[in-house]
Amino acid sequence: MALPGALAGILWALYITRTTINVPALMGCIMSIGVATSNSILMVTFANEQRQAKAGGRDARSAALIAARTRLRPFS
């Protein structure tokens, strides 16, 4: 689910900066997609750990909300 958003952001950034498709831009695209994918995997793993906790696991909705609150924190 994160990859369409990453691709939209990549295309938007290339359009706004008037950058052509070249090797450095493609490397940046690949790296951005990799970061989006790894963050998605970490968020799903964190939510699954919240659901399977030994001390009373949470339901799917609250586990997803806790994972989003933890993983999608703003930079400070």
C-alpha positions in Angstrom: 0.0 0.0 0.0 2.9 2.4 0.5 4.4 1.9 -3.0 1.8 3.9 -5.0 2.3 6.8 -2.6 6.0 6.6 -2.9 5.8 6.5 -6.7 3.4 9.5 -6.7 5.8 11.4 -4.6 8.8 10.5 -6.8 7.0 11.5 -10.0 5.8 14.7 -8.3 9.3 15.6 -7.1 10.8 14.9 -10.5 8.1 17.1 -12.2 8.4 20.0 -9.7 12.2 20.1 -9.9 12.2 19.5 -13.7 14.6 16.6 -13.3 15.0 14.3 -16.2 15.0 10.5 -15.8 18.7 9.7 -15.5 20.8 7.2 -13.5 21.1 9.3 -10.3 17.3 10.0 -10.4 16.6 6.3 -10.9 18.9 5.3 -8.0 17.0 7.8 -5.8 13.7 6.2 -6.9 14.9 2.7 -6.1 16.2 3.9 -2.7 12.9 5.7 -1.9 10.9 2.6 -2.8 13.1 0.5 -0.6 12.7 2.8 2.4 8.9 2.8 1.9 8.8 -1.0 1.6 11.0 -1.5 4.7 8.9 0.9 6.8 5.7 -0.9 5.8 7.2 -4.3 6.8 8.3 -2.8 10.1 4.8 -1.4 10.8 3.1 -4.7 10.0 5.5 -6.6 12.1 5.0 -4.3 15.0 1.2 -4.5 14.7 1.4 -8.3 14.6 3.6 -8.3 17.8 1.0 -6.1 19.5 -1.8 -8.6 18.5 0.2 -11.6 19.7 1.4 -10.1 23.0 1.4 -12.7 25.9 -0.1 -10.2 28.3 -3.5 -9.9 26.6 -3.1 -9.2 22.9 -4.9 -6.4 21.3 -7.5 -6.5 18.6 -6.5 -5.7 15.0 -7.7 -2.1 15.0 -6.0 -1.0 18.2 -2.8 -2.8 17.2 -2.8 -1.0 13.9 -3.4 2.4 15.6 -0.6 1.8 18.1 1.8 0.7 15.3 0.9 3.8 13.2 1.4 6.1 16.2 4.8 4.5 17.0 6.2 4.1 13.4 4.8 7.2 11.8 6.2 9.7 14.3 7.3 13.1 13.0 10.9 14.0 12.8 12.2 16.2 15.6 
